[in-house]
Every structure is written in structure tokens, then in C-alpha cells.
Amino acid sequence: MEHICVVGLGYIGLPTAVTLTLGGFSVCGADIQPAVVETLRAGRAPVAEPGLDEALAAALASGRLTFTCETPEADAFIITVQTPHLTQSDGVRCADLRFVESAARDVAARLKPGNLVVLESTVPPGTCRRLEAWLAAGSGLAEDEFHVAHCPERVIPGRILRELAENDRIVGARTEAAAHLACGLYRRVATGGRLRVTDDITAEMCKLVENTFRDVNIAYANELSRVAERLGIDVFRLIELANCHPRVNILSPGVGVGGHCIAVDPWFIHGLFPDDTPLIAAARHVNDQKPLLVADAVQRRLAPGARVCVLGLAYKPDIDDLRESPSLALCRALRARGVPVAACEPYAAAAAVDDFDNVPLDAALSYDFLVLAVGHTLFKERRADIAARPHYDCTGVLSDNS
């Protein structure tokens, strides 16, 4: 397994391809978007991630990393495409696996006996079994002539390169042979973490369970923020005190929950087992409603005609990832109420984001009311300036205990 093809070059695929190259493999990254491929061939990373530009340069300089729009032949294929969700007629959301299926068709056209196919995309349980069927149908090979494993990514933006090497990896496979091959591949790059082997369905569930746990915990914190608002107390101070208990670890509330993982993955469980997971559905409802409740709280504090600037659109501090952004949901909710609203997102270069003006912080400070939605380092450094303006803090950055 020396020649690896990484299918999908987004937030996970590109760092994975670079890490594998620096681990000594010959790697070809494949992506269906020609603009992405051309950008990478020019040595520019299309996603912002600490250390990625330097690592990409080193990988290209090694001569072992190439990029293409066509899936090539390889010893092993790693699929890292997106898995969005679809909303059904009953409001329940389920996984949209069309990108995984499309990647499977591309890989199947190149698949040879003995090849390994690893699915890293976050998927509902049972997807690897479907992947095997898609690969067999597209390649004409029997399912026992190739190997399929699931190794879900478990990293966060801002720490991806470090965590690819240091985090434990879950390696799930239906057969012992597939697990053995996948472990041999990841052992060379996951140098600081353990490889934990299990079956494919357990591995698929593991990633979903991890993110669902965080979603439920955040929902509890967001509910506490609603109660604290009615009591007139500081929810961040409340949680700080509660967390002094050795067996309590409440996460922080916020404007909502964003990102492709925590805001999406719980639906993959609930969509399959709606009758068995009312708590998961309730947590999703709480977190999805939080931007609307923040909009209500802000509107109650506004003078007529006041202009509002929302500070932070990324789903977490100090990154440029706006996927499933609750801050954008807040902006839309305020606009729907007739409130003039702009945004300040220092990690977005565009002058407008989702049709909202994106202004520098100094310009934002001239607005009538500020909503601190994301705890970017820039905002922490200018905390006194923000606190001096009429504001609503969703992050705790301006609290006395922060």
C-alpha cells in the first residue's frame, strides 16, 4: 500500500493527502472541481488551516504529491467527500450520501483485486456495507476481492494537522484482512495516537456518538442560558461555579451550534431511529432555535432604528469555516424583524458574506449595538472597546469571569 488516492480535497481531504505524503506515501489527490486542482498545483491551499501552506509546500517539494480531476489507479483509496443532510417531509433530517456514491463509482472504475478503500466521511451506520455493494457493482469484482474499512476523521479546524498525527484513530472493518491493511496505512501517520480496531458499524456509530454527546451537552447549556436570562444572572458565571464540582463538565452556551459535524451528525442517528432517540431530536431543536432566541433578546434591547453588527460568523473561534453558521442564522432573523444588520468576520476576506456587509472591527464599533457571537482572538484583544458599546454577549468573553 504505497500509492494512495485521496478522493475529495476539502477541509479533511487536503490535510490528509499532505500528511500521507509527508509520511512517505506517494499520493494523488482527486477532486471534481478543476479550480481546486489548479489552485493546489500552484501550491496554494484553498482552505485556511494553521501550518497547512507550509506542509503543502513540503509535500509538493518531495515529488510524491500530485493532484488531478480524474481518480487514478492506486493501491488504496481514501474517500473524504462531504455528507450533507436532507430534510424529509416530516421534518426529520437524514444523510445525503450522493457524494459518497459518486466517489464510489469513480473508485470502482479503477478498482483492482486486493485494493483497499477507506471511507473517512462521517456516515450513518451501514454505509460501508452499501459502499461495498456500490464498488462491486461498478467494478465487476466480488466483494471478497477488495477491502473496505471505515476510519472516521476526528479532528477540528485549527488543529487538523496536529490531530491527524496525535489523535487515536478508530479503524472499523467487516473483515480482519481489511482492518489489517487499514492499520498498516494509518500506523505510519498516526504516530502519536493509538489505532483502535472494531467492526465497521461500530466505527460508523462512534463518530456520530462523539458529536451527538457534545450537541446534547451544548443544548443543556443553551437551555441554561435561557433560564439565566429570565433570572437576570450571568450564565457563564453559573456554569463556571457548577463545573467546580469534580463530576460536572457543562459546556458553554452560544448563539447556536454550527459546523459540518456537531450540527449535522446527530440527525444521522435520529433519522434512522426516530422513535428511539427523542433526546437527540430535542437537543437539535434547542440548538437550532437558539439564534432565533438570541434575536429576540437583542431586539428587546434595541432603540428604534438602531443598527446592529454581529461580531463573528465562523462556527468557532479563529477559523474561516462558515458551514451551518448559527451567526448567519442570527443575522437573517434580525433582518426578518426589520433590524438593519451587518457583520464583522475577520477570517472572511469578502466585503459581503451571504448578502450581509462584512465590515472591519473599527467600523463595527461605530454601530449602535454589537452582538458578540464568536470568541475570536481579535475580539478578546479588543474586549474593552466592545464592552464600551451597547452589546449582547453570546460567548462569555465580556463576562467578569472571563
C-alpha positions as CSV (number, residue, x, y, z in Angstrom):
1,M,0.0,0.0,0.0
2,E,2.4,2.7,-1.2
3,H,0.3,4.5,-3.8
4,I,-2.7,6.3,-2.2
5,C,-5.5,8.2,-3.8
6,V,-7.4,10.7,-1.7
7,V,-10.8,11.4,-3.2
8,G,-12.2,14.9,-2.1
9,L,-9.8,17.7,-1.2
10,G,-11.7,19.8,1.2
11,Y,-11.1,20.6,4.9
12,I,-10.2,17.0,5.6
13,G,-9.1,15.5,2.3
14,L,-6.3,18.0,1.6
15,P,-4.6,17.8,5.1
16,T,-5.0,14.0,4.9
17,A,-3.3,13.9,1.5
18,V,-0.5,16.2,2.7
19,T,0.0,14.1,5.9
20,L,0.2,10.9,4.0
21,T,2.7,12.3,1.6
22,L,5.0,13.5,4.4
23,G,4.6,10.1,5.9
24,G,6.3,8.6,2.9
25,F,3.5,7.6,0.7
26,S,3.0,8.5,-3.0
27,V,-0.3,10.4,-3.0
28,C,-2.6,11.6,-5.7
29,G,-5.4,13.9,-4.6
30,A,-8.5,13.8,-6.7
31,D,-11.3,16.4,-6.8
32,I,-14.1,17.1,-9.3
33,Q,-13.6,20.9,-9.1
34,P,-10.9,21.9,-11.7
35,A,-10.4,25.3,-9.9
36,V,-9.4,23.5,-6.6
37,V,-7.0,21.2,-8.5
38,E,-5.3,24.1,-10.3
39,T,-5.0,26.1,-7.1
40,L,-3.3,23.1,-5.4
41,R,-1.0,22.5,-8.3
42,A,0.1,26.1,-7.9
43,G,1.0,25.4,-4.3
44,R,-1.9,27.3,-2.7
45,A,-4.2,25.7,-0.1
46,P,-7.9,26.8,-0.8
47,V,-8.7,26.3,2.9
48,A,-7.2,28.3,5.9
49,E,-5.6,26.0,8.4
50,P,-2.5,26.7,10.6
51,G,0.6,25.1,9.1
52,L,-1.1,23.8,6.0
53,D,0.5,26.1,3.5
54,E,4.0,25.1,4.7
55,A,3.1,21.4,4.9
56,L,1.6,21.6,1.4
57,A,4.8,23.2,0.1
58,A,7.0,20.5,1.7
59,A,4.7,17.7,0.3
60,L,4.9,19.1,-3.2
61,A,8.7,19.6,-3.0
62,S,9.0,15.9,-2.1
63,G,7.7,15.0,-5.6
64,R,5.3,12.4,-4.1
65,L,2.1,14.6,-4.2
66,T,0.1,15.3,-7.3
67,F,-3.4,16.5,-8.0
68,T,-6.0,15.6,-10.6
69,C,-9.7,15.8,-11.5
70,E,-9.7,12.1,-12.5
71,T,-9.5,9.3,-10.0
72,P,-6.3,7.3,-10.8
73,E,-5.3,3.7,-10.1
74,A,-3.9,3.2,-6.7
75,D,-3.2,0.6,-4.0
76,A,-5.6,2.3,-1.6
77,F,-8.3,4.9,-2.0
78,I,-9.4,7.2,0.9
79,I,-12.8,8.8,0.4
80,T,-13.2,12.1,2.2
81,V,-16.2,13.7,0.5
82,Q,-18.9,15.7,2.2
83,T,-22.0,14.1,3.6
84,P,-24.7,16.8,4.0
85,H,-28.2,16.2,5.2
86,L,-31.7,16.2,3.6
87,T,-34.9,17.4,5.3
88,Q,-37.7,14.9,4.8
89,S,-41.4,15.8,4.7
90,D,-41.9,15.1,8.4
91,G,-39.0,17.5,9.3
92,V,-36.6,14.7,10.2
93,R,-33.2,15.1,8.5
94,C,-31.3,12.2,7.0
95,A,-27.8,11.8,5.4
96,D,-27.4,12.7,1.8
97,L,-24.9,10.0,0.5
98,R,-24.9,11.1,-3.1
99,F,-21.3,12.3,-2.9
100,V,-20.1,9.1,-1.3
101,E,-22.0,7.1,-4.0
102,S,-20.4,9.3,-6.7
103,A,-17.0,8.8,-5.3
104,A,-17.6,5.0,-5.1
105,R,-18.4,5.0,-8.9
106,D,-15.2,6.8,-9.7
107,V,-13.1,4.5,-7.5
108,A,-14.9,1.4,-8.9
109,A,-13.7,2.2,-12.4
110,R,-10.1,1.9,-11.1
111,L,-10.5,-0.8,-8.6
112,K,-8.3,-3.9,-8.8
113,P,-8.3,-7.1,-6.7
114,G,-6.5,-6.6,-3.4
115,N,-7.2,-2.8,-3.3
116,L,-8.2,-1.1,-0.1
117,V,-10.9,1.5,0.1
118,V,-11.2,3.6,3.3
119,L,-14.2,5.7,3.9
120,E,-13.3,8.7,6.2
121,S,-16.5,10.7,5.6
122,T,-19.0,10.8,8.5
123,V,-21.9,8.5,7.6
124,P,-24.8,6.7,9.2
125,P,-24.3,3.1,10.3
126,G,-24.5,0.6,7.5
127,T,-23.0,2.9,4.9
128,C,-19.8,0.8,4.5
129,R,-21.9,-2.2,3.6
130,R,-23.6,-0.1,0.9
131,L,-20.2,1.1,-0.3
132,E,-19.1,-2.4,-0.8
133,A,-22.1,-3.1,-2.9
134,W,-21.5,0.1,-5.0
135,L,-17.9,-0.8,-5.5
136,A,-18.7,-4.4,-6.5
137,A,-21.4,-3.3,-9.0
138,G,-19.2,-0.7,-10.6
139,S,-16.0,-2.8,-10.8
140,G,-17.4,-6.2,-11.6
141,L,-15.3,-7.6,-8.7
142,A,-16.8,-9.8,-6.0
143,E,-16.9,-8.2,-2.6
144,D,-14.3,-10.5,-1.2
145,E,-11.8,-9.4,-3.9
146,F,-11.2,-6.0,-2.4
147,H,-11.2,-4.5,1.1
148,V,-13.3,-1.8,2.7
149,A,-12.7,-0.1,6.0
150,H,-14.1,3.0,7.9
151,C,-11.7,5.3,9.7
152,P,-13.7,8.4,10.6
153,E,-11.9,11.7,10.8
154,R,-11.8,13.1,14.4
155,V,-10.2,16.5,14.0
156,I,-11.2,20.1,14.4
157,P,-10.4,23.1,12.2
158,G,-7.4,25.0,13.6
159,R,-5.7,21.8,14.8
160,I,-6.2,19.4,11.9
161,L,-2.5,18.6,11.1
162,R,-1.6,18.1,14.7
163,E,-4.6,15.9,15.5
164,L,-4.2,13.8,12.4
165,A,-0.9,12.7,13.9
166,E,-1.8,12.7,17.7
167,N,-5.4,11.6,18.0
168,D,-6.4,8.0,18.4
169,R,-7.9,6.6,15.2
170,I,-10.9,4.2,15.0
171,V,-10.4,1.6,12.4
172,G,-13.6,-0.3,11.6
173,A,-13.9,-3.1,9.1
174,R,-16.2,-6.1,8.3
175,T,-13.2,-8.4,7.7
176,E,-9.9,-8.9,9.6
177,A,-7.9,-8.5,6.4
178,A,-9.4,-5.1,5.7
179,A,-8.7,-3.9,9.2
180,H,-5.1,-5.2,9.0
181,L,-4.4,-3.3,5.8
182,A,-6.0,-0.1,7.1
183,C,-4.0,-0.3,10.3
184,G,-0.8,-0.7,8.2
185,L,-1.7,2.5,6.4
186,Y,-2.6,4.7,9.3
187,R,0.2,3.4,11.6
188,R,2.7,5.4,9.5
189,V,1.0,8.7,10.0
190,A,-1.0,8.5,13.3
191,T,2.3,8.5,15.2
192,G,1.0,10.0,18.5
193,G,-2.3,8.1,18.8
194,R,-3.5,4.6,19.2
195,L,-5.2,2.6,16.5
196,R,-8.4,1.1,17.9
197,V,-9.9,-1.7,15.8
198,T,-13.5,-2.6,15.7
199,D,-16.2,-3.6,13.2
200,D,-17.4,-1.2,10.6
201,I,-20.8,-0.4,12.0
202,T,-19.4,0.4,15.5
203,A,-16.8,2.7,13.9
204,E,-19.6,4.5,11.9
205,M,-21.6,5.0,15.1
206,C,-18.5,6.1,17.1
207,K,-18.1,9.4,15.3
208,L,-21.8,10.1,15.4
209,V,-21.9,9.4,19.1
210,E,-19.0,11.7,19.9
211,N,-20.6,14.7,18.2
212,T,-24.1,13.9,19.4
213,F,-22.8,13.9,23.0
214,R,-21.4,17.4,22.5
215,D,-24.6,18.6,20.8
216,V,-26.8,17.3,23.8
217,N,-24.4,18.9,26.3
218,I,-24.4,22.3,24.4
219,A,-28.2,22.1,24.3
220,Y,-28.3,21.8,28.1
221,A,-26.0,24.9,28.3
222,N,-28.2,26.8,25.8
223,E,-31.3,26.0,27.9
224,L,-29.5,27.2,31.0
225,S,-28.8,30.5,29.2
226,R,-32.5,31.0,28.6
227,V,-33.3,30.4,32.3
228,A,-30.4,32.6,33.4
229,E,-31.7,35.4,31.1
230,R,-35.1,35.2,32.9
231,L,-33.4,35.2,36.3
232,G,-31.2,38.1,35.4
233,I,-28.0,36.2,36.2
234,D,-24.7,35.5,34.3
235,V,-25.0,32.0,32.8
236,F,-21.2,31.9,32.3
237,R,-20.5,32.5,35.9
238,L,-23.2,30.0,36.8
239,I,-21.6,27.3,34.7
240,E,-18.1,28.2,36.0
241,L,-19.3,27.6,39.5
242,A,-21.2,24.4,38.6
243,N,-18.1,23.0,36.9
244,C,-16.1,23.3,40.2
245,H,-17.8,20.0,41.1
246,P,-15.4,17.2,40.2
247,R,-18.1,15.2,38.3
248,V,-19.7,18.1,36.4
249,N,-18.5,19.4,33.0
250,I,-21.1,21.6,31.4
251,L,-20.1,23.1,28.0
252,S,-20.6,26.7,27.2
253,P,-23.7,28.1,25.6
254,G,-23.5,30.2,22.5
255,V,-25.5,31.7,19.6
256,G,-26.2,28.1,18.5
257,V,-24.3,25.1,17.1
258,G,-22.5,25.2,13.7
259,G,-20.0,23.4,11.7
260,H,-20.5,20.3,9.5
261,C,-20.1,17.8,12.3
262,I,-22.0,18.7,15.5
263,A,-24.9,20.4,13.8
264,V,-25.4,17.6,11.4
265,D,-24.2,14.2,12.7
266,P,-27.0,13.8,15.4
267,W,-29.5,13.7,12.6
268,F,-27.8,10.6,11.1
269,I,-28.7,8.7,14.2
270,H,-32.2,10.2,14.7
271,G,-33.1,9.8,11.1
272,L,-32.6,6.1,11.3
273,F,-34.1,5.6,14.7
274,P,-36.6,8.4,15.3
275,D,-38.7,6.5,17.9
276,D,-35.7,5.6,20.0
277,T,-33.9,9.0,20.1
278,P,-36.3,11.7,21.4
279,L,-33.5,13.3,23.4
280,I,-31.3,13.7,20.4
281,A,-34.1,15.4,18.4
282,A,-34.9,17.7,21.4
283,A,-31.3,18.8,21.6
284,R,-31.2,19.5,17.9
285,H,-34.4,21.6,18.3
286,V,-32.9,23.6,21.2
287,N,-29.7,24.4,19.4
288,D,-31.4,25.2,16.1
289,Q,-33.8,27.6,17.9
290,K,-31.0,29.4,19.8
291,P,-30.3,32.0,17.0
292,L,-34.0,33.0,17.0
293,L,-34.0,33.4,20.8
294,V,-30.8,35.5,20.6
295,A,-32.5,37.7,18.0
296,D,-35.5,38.1,20.4
297,A,-33.2,39.1,23.2
298,V,-31.3,41.6,21.1
299,Q,-34.4,43.1,19.7
300,R,-35.7,43.8,23.2
301,R,-32.6,45.8,23.9
302,L,-32.6,47.9,20.7
303,A,-33.7,51.5,20.3
304,P,-35.9,52.1,17.3
305,G,-33.8,52.2,14.1
306,A,-30.7,51.0,15.8
307,R,-28.0,49.5,13.5
308,V,-26.6,46.1,14.7
309,C,-23.3,44.5,13.9
310,V,-22.8,40.8,14.6
311,L,-19.2,40.1,15.6
312,G,-18.2,36.7,14.2
313,L,-19.7,34.4,11.5
314,A,-17.5,31.4,11.7
315,Y,-18.9,28.5,13.7
316,K,-16.0,28.5,16.2
317,P,-13.2,31.0,17.1
318,D,-10.2,31.8,14.9
319,I,-11.2,29.8,11.8
320,D,-12.8,30.7,8.5
321,D,-15.3,27.8,8.4
322,L,-18.9,29.2,8.0
323,R,-20.7,25.9,7.4
324,E,-24.0,25.7,9.3
325,S,-23.2,29.1,10.9
326,P,-25.6,30.0,13.7
327,S,-24.4,33.6,13.4
328,L,-25.7,33.8,9.9
329,A,-29.0,32.4,11.1
330,L,-29.0,35.2,13.7
331,C,-28.3,37.8,11.0
332,R,-31.2,36.5,8.9
333,A,-33.5,36.5,11.9
334,L,-32.7,40.1,12.8
335,R,-33.1,41.2,9.2
336,A,-36.5,39.4,9.1
337,R,-37.5,41.6,12.1
338,G,-36.6,44.7,10.2
339,V,-33.3,45.4,12.0
340,P,-30.5,46.9,9.9
341,V,-27.7,44.3,10.4
342,A,-24.1,43.9,9.2
343,A,-21.3,41.5,10.3
344,C,-17.7,41.6,11.2
345,E,-15.9,38.4,10.4
346,P,-12.1,38.9,10.3
347,Y,-11.5,35.5,8.8
348,A,-13.6,36.2,5.7
349,A,-11.9,38.3,3.1
350,A,-15.1,39.2,1.2
351,A,-16.8,42.6,1.6
352,A,-20.1,40.8,2.0
353,V,-21.0,37.4,3.4
354,D,-24.4,35.8,2.5
355,D,-25.6,39.3,1.4
356,F,-24.5,40.9,4.7
357,D,-21.9,43.6,4.7
358,N,-18.7,42.4,6.3
359,V,-17.0,45.4,8.0
360,P,-13.7,45.7,9.9
361,L,-13.9,45.8,13.7
362,D,-13.1,49.5,13.9
363,A,-16.1,50.2,11.6
364,A,-18.2,47.7,13.6
365,L,-17.5,49.7,16.8
366,S,-19.4,52.7,15.2
367,Y,-22.7,50.7,15.1
368,D,-25.4,51.3,17.6
369,F,-25.4,47.8,19.0
370,L,-23.0,44.9,18.9
371,V,-23.7,41.2,19.2
372,L,-20.6,39.2,20.2
373,A,-21.3,35.8,18.6
374,V,-17.8,34.2,18.2
375,G,-14.9,34.5,20.6
376,H,-12.2,35.3,18.0
377,T,-8.8,36.3,19.5
378,L,-9.2,39.7,17.8
379,F,-12.4,40.4,19.8
380,K,-10.8,39.3,23.0
381,E,-7.9,41.7,22.4
382,R,-10.4,44.5,21.9
383,R,-12.7,43.4,24.7
384,A,-12.7,46.8,26.4
385,D,-13.7,48.6,23.2
386,I,-16.6,46.2,22.5
387,A,-17.8,46.3,26.1
388,A,-17.9,50.1,26.0
389,R,-20.6,49.9,23.3
390,P,-24.2,48.7,23.8
391,H,-23.9,45.0,23.4
392,Y,-25.2,41.4,23.9
393,D,-22.5,38.8,24.6
394,C,-23.3,35.2,23.5
395,T,-19.8,34.0,24.3
396,G,-18.8,34.9,27.8
397,V,-15.8,36.9,26.5
398,L,-17.1,40.1,28.2
399,S,-18.1,38.4,31.5
400,D,-16.3,39.3,34.6
401,N,-15.1,35.7,35.0
402,S,-13.6,35.5,31.5
